[in-house]
């Protein structure tokens, strides 16, 4: 089990600047949240994947009540990049709830 912050980054090839690693300050376990209907039957659907940086941004801003500037500094990138992570994470969460689709937390 990891102790303390760790770095996470998509590895992509091709032209352009390589992505900057993001500092993830909490230990995230891969989990799946599966929606149930009122009779406790599993609702099948294409899963939505929530990335570690999106989860960390949501945790810092909404659970720990950090400002976007503080959260971006803790994660090691710009406030604009943090805003994009928050927007993407919120969109995925709402889509999973509204469309009753499974949500996968990737570690």
SERO-4910 file (N, C-alpha, C, O; in steps of 0.05 Angstrom, whole numbers):
BEGIN
 pado doro    nc1    nc2    nc3   cac1   cac2   cac3    cc1    cc2    cc3    oc1    oc2    oc3
  Unk    A     17    -24      0      0      0      0     18     25      0     38     26     14
  Unk    A     10     45    -16     26     69    -18     22     87      7      1     87     19
  Unk    A     43    100     14     42    120     36     49    147     24     69    150     10
  Unk    A     32    167     28     37    194     19     31    198    -11     19    181    -24
  Unk    A     39    221    -21     33    229    -49     47    211    -69     68    200    -64
  Unk    A     34    208    -92     46    193   -114     40    208   -140     23    225   -141
  Unk    A     55    202   -161     52    216   -187     37    198   -206     41    174   -208
  Unk    A     19    210   -221      3    196   -241      3    212   -267      1    236   -266
  Unk    A      5    198   -289      5    212   -315     -2    192   -337      7    169   -336
  Unk    A    -18    201   -357    -22    185   -380      3    185   -397     16    205   -400
  Unk    A     10    161   -406     34    159   -424     23    159   -452     10    139   -460
  Unk    A     29    179   -467     19    180   -495     43    185   -513     61    200   -505
  Unk    A     42    174   -536     63    179   -555     54    200   -575     32    209   -575
  Unk    A     72    207   -592     65    226   -613     77    253   -609     91    258   -590
  Unk    A     70    271   -627     82    298   -626     70    315   -603     49    308   -592
  Unk    A     84    336   -597     74    354   -576     89    350   -550    105    332   -546
  Unk    A     82    367   -532     95    367   -505     84    343   -489     60    337   -490
  Unk    A    102    328   -476     93    306   -460     76    316   -436     80    338   -426
  Unk    A     56    300   -428     39    309   -406     54    311   -380     72    295   -375
  Unk    A     47    331   -363     60    335   -338     48    316   -317     23    313   -316
  Unk    A     64    303   -301     53    285   -281     37    300   -260     44    323   -254
  Unk    A     16    288   -250     -1    300   -229      5    287   -203      7    262   -201
  Unk    A      6    302   -181     12    291   -155    -15    284   -142    -32    301   -139
  Unk    A    -18    258   -135    -42    248   -123    -36    244    -93    -19    228    -86
  Unk    A    -49    260    -76    -43    260    -48    -57    239    -31    -51    236     -7
  Unk    A    -75    223    -42    -89    203    -27    -87    176    -40    -83    174    -65
  Unk    A    -89    155    -25    -88    128    -35   -116    122    -47   -136    124    -33
  Unk    A   -116    115    -72   -141    109    -86   -142     79    -93   -123     69   -105
  Unk    A   -163     66    -85   -166     38    -92   -185     36   -116   -205     51   -117
  Unk    A   -179     18   -134   -197     14   -157   -223      3   -146   -224    -18   -133
  Unk    A   -245     17   -153   -271      8   -144   -291     11   -166   -287     27   -185
  Unk    A   -313     -4   -165   -335     -2   -184   -360      3   -169   -367    -11   -149
  Unk    A   -375     23   -177   -401     29   -165   -422     22   -186   -423     33   -208
  Unk    A   -440      3   -179   -459     -8   -198   -487      1   -189   -494     -5   -166
  Unk    A   -503     14   -206   -530     22   -198   -549     -2   -196   -547    -21   -211
  Unk    A   -568      1   -177   -588    -20   -173   -616     -7   -178   -619     17   -173
  Unk    A   -635    -23   -187   -662    -12   -190   -677    -16   -163   -664    -25   -143
  Unk    A   -702    -10   -162   -716    -11   -136   -720    -39   -125   -727    -43   -102
  Unk    A   -716    -59   -142   -718    -87   -134   -690    -99   -128   -687   -123   -126
  Unk    A   -670    -82   -126   -642    -90   -122   -630   -107   -144   -613   -124   -139
  Unk    A   -640   -103   -169   -628   -116   -192   -607    -98   -204   -611    -73   -205
  Unk    A   -585   -110   -213   -564    -94   -225   -573    -81   -251   -585    -95   -268
  Unk    A   -568    -56   -255   -574    -42   -280   -549    -43   -297   -528    -32   -290
  Unk    A   -551    -56   -320   -528    -59   -338   -525    -34   -355   -545    -21   -361
  Unk    A   -501    -28   -363   -496     -6   -380   -466     -3   -384   -450    -16   -370
  Unk    A   -459     13   -404   -430     17   -409   -418     33   -386   -429     54   -379
  Unk    A   -397     24   -374   -386     38   -351   -372     64   -358   -363     68   -381
  Unk    A   -370     82   -339   -357    107   -342   -332    106   -324   -334     99   -300
  Unk    A   -309    113   -334   -283    112   -320   -276    139   -309   -274    158   -324
  Unk    A   -272    141   -282   -264    165   -269   -234    163   -264   -225    145   -249
  Unk    A   -218    181   -276   -189    179   -274   -179    189   -247   -193    204   -233
  Unk    A   -155    180   -239   -144    188   -213   -142    218   -209   -147    228   -187
  Unk    A   -133    233   -230   -130    262   -226   -157    276   -224   -159    296   -210
  Unk    A   -178    265   -237   -205    277   -234   -216    272   -206   -227    290   -194
  Unk    A   -212    248   -195   -221    241   -168   -206    258   -148   -218    268   -129
  Unk    A   -180    261   -151   -164    277   -132   -173    307   -133   -175    320   -112
  Unk    A   -178    317   -157   -187    345   -159   -214    349   -145   -218    368   -131
  Unk    A   -232    330   -150   -259    332   -137   -256    330   -106   -269    344    -91
  Unk    A   -238    312    -97   -234    309    -68   -223    334    -55   -233    343    -35
  Unk    A   -203    346    -68   -190    369    -56   -209    393    -56   -211    407    -35
  Unk    A   -224    398    -78   -241    422    -79   -267    418    -64   -275    437    -50
  Unk    A   -280    395    -66   -307    393    -55   -307    380    -27   -324    387    -10
  Unk    A   -288    362    -21   -288    350      6   -270    366     26   -278    371     48
  Unk    A   -246    373     16   -228    388     34   -232    418     32   -218    433     47
  Unk    A   -250    428     15   -256    456     13   -232    474      6   -230    496     16
  Unk    A   -214    463    -10   -191    479    -19   -200    497    -42   -219    490    -56
  Unk    A   -187    519    -46   -192    536    -69   -179    522    -93   -163    504    -90
  Unk    A   -187    530   -117   -176    518   -141   -146    523   -143   -131    506   -152
  Unk    A   -137    547   -134   -108    553   -134    -93    535   -115    -72    525   -122
  Unk    A   -104    531    -91    -90    513    -71    -89    484    -82    -69    471    -80
  Unk    A   -112    475    -92   -113    447   -102    -94    443   -126    -80    423   -127
  Unk    A    -93    463   -144    -74    461   -167    -45    460   -157    -29    445   -168
  Unk    A    -39    476   -138    -11    476   -127     -5    449   -114     17    439   -118
  Unk    A    -24    438    -99    -19    412    -86    -16    389   -107     -1    370   -102
  Unk    A    -30    392   -130    -28    371   -150     -6    376   -170      1    358   -186
  Unk    A      7    399   -169     31    404   -185     25    413   -214     42    408   -231
  Unk    A      3    427   -219     -2    438   -246    -19    463   -244    -24    473   -222
  Unk    A    -27    475   -266    -40    501   -267    -69    499   -258    -81    478   -258
  Unk    A    -80    523   -251   -108    524   -243   -126    518   -266   -147    506   -262
  Unk    A   -119    525   -291   -134    519   -314   -136    489   -319   -158    478   -326
  Unk    A   -114    474   -315   -115    445   -317   -132    433   -295   -146    413   -300
  Unk    A   -131    444   -271   -148    434   -250   -177    438   -257   -194    421   -252
  Unk    A   -183    461   -268   -211    467   -275   -221    447   -296   -244    437   -294
  Unk    A   -204    439   -315   -212    419   -335   -216    392   -322   -234    377   -330
  Unk    A   -199    385   -302   -203    359   -288   -229    360   -272   -244    340   -272
  Unk    A   -235    382   -259   -260    384   -244   -284    382   -263   -304    368   -257
  Unk    A   -283    396   -285   -305    396   -304   -310    368   -315   -333    358   -316
  Unk    A   -288    354   -322   -291    327   -333   -301    308   -312   -319    291   -317
  Unk    A   -291    310   -287   -300    293   -265   -329    297   -258   -344    278   -255
  Unk    A   -338    323   -257   -366    328   -251   -384    318   -273   -405    306   -267
  Unk    A   -376    321   -298   -392    312   -320   -395    281   -319   -417    271   -323
  Unk    A   -374    267   -313   -375    238   -312   -392    229   -289   -408    210   -292
  Unk    A   -390    242   -265   -407    234   -242   -436    238   -248   -453    221   -243
  Unk    A   -443    261   -259   -471    267   -265   -482    248   -287   -505    239   -285
  Unk    A   -466    242   -307   -474    224   -328   -479    196   -317   -499    183   -324
  Unk    A   -462    187   -298   -466    160   -286   -492    160   -270   -506    140   -271
  Unk    A   -498    181   -256   -522    182   -239   -547    184   -257   -566    169   -253
  Unk    A   -547    203   -275   -571    208   -292   -577    185   -310   -601    177   -314
  Unk    A   -557    173   -322   -561    151   -341   -560    123   -328   -562    103   -342
  Unk    A   -557    122   -302   -556     97   -287   -535     78   -299   -541     55   -307
  Unk    A   -510     88   -301   -488     72   -312   -468     66   -290   -464     83   -272
  Unk    A   -454     44   -292   -433     38   -272   -411     58   -273   -404     69   -294
  Unk    A   -399     64   -250   -376     83   -248   -352     68   -238   -353     55   -217
  Unk    A   -330     69   -252   -305     56   -245   -285     76   -237   -279     95   -252
  Unk    A   -274     73   -213   -251     90   -204   -226     75   -211   -220     54   -200
  Unk    A   -210     87   -228   -186     75   -238   -163     83   -219   -161    106   -212
  Unk    A   -146     64   -212   -123     70   -195    -97     67   -210    -76     72   -200
***
